[in-house]
């Protein structure tokens, strides 16, 4: 089985849910739950705050959550 392609979208962080979980709003108006990967927590978590612009990587099978890959 081949690996599926992930979708990368621009988002803005709205609320902090937990230590590594955020409520994010996509450019098209949809709201999702965005997580920081364990391996990226030390590198990215310092610069994440409400209103921060980020790139979210999502699976085409579950469009309700995504992983924060890089901050703009």
C-alpha positions in Angstrom: 0.0 0.0 0.0 1.4 3.4 -0.9 1.6 6.3 1.4 -1.1 8.9 1.1 -0.4 12.5 0.3 -1.1 15.0 3.0 -2.8 18.3 2.4 -1.0 21.5 3.6 -3.1 24.5 4.4 -2.6 27.9 5.9 -4.3 28.5 9.3 -4.5 31.0 12.1 -4.5 29.8 15.7 -7.6 30.9 17.6 -7.5 29.3 21.1 -5.1 27.1 23.2 -6.7 23.8 24.1 -3.9 22.1 25.9 -0.1 22.0 26.0 0.3 21.0 22.4 -3.3 21.4 21.0 -4.8 24.5 19.5 -8.1 25.5 17.8 -7.2 26.8 14.4 -9.2 28.5 11.6 -8.4 27.7 8.0 -8.4 30.4 5.3 -11.7 29.0 4.0 -13.4 29.6 7.4 -13.4 26.0 8.7 -12.3 25.4 12.3 -10.1 22.4 13.2 -8.0 21.1 16.1 -4.3 21.5 15.4 -1.6 19.6 17.2 2.2 20.0 17.5 4.1 16.8 16.8 6.2 15.5 19.7 9.4 15.9 17.8 8.6 19.5 17.0 7.4 20.7 20.4 10.7 22.2 21.6 11.4 23.9 18.3 7.9 25.4 17.6 6.0 25.7 20.8 7.7 28.9 21.9 6.4 30.9 19.0 2.8 29.6 19.0 0.2 32.0 20.4 -3.4 33.2 19.6 -3.4 34.8 16.2 -0.2 33.1 15.0 -0.1 32.1 11.3 0.9 28.5 10.8 0.9 25.7 8.2 -1.2 22.7 9.0 -0.8 19.3 7.5 -4.0 17.2 7.2 -4.9 13.8 6.0 -7.5 13.7 3.1 -9.5 11.2 5.2 -9.9 13.2 8.4 -10.3 17.0 7.8 -11.2 17.8 11.4 -7.7 17.7 12.7 -4.2 18.5 11.6 -0.5 18.7 12.6 1.3 22.1 12.8 4.3 21.7 10.6 5.9 25.1 10.4 5.2 28.6 11.6 5.2 31.5 9.2 
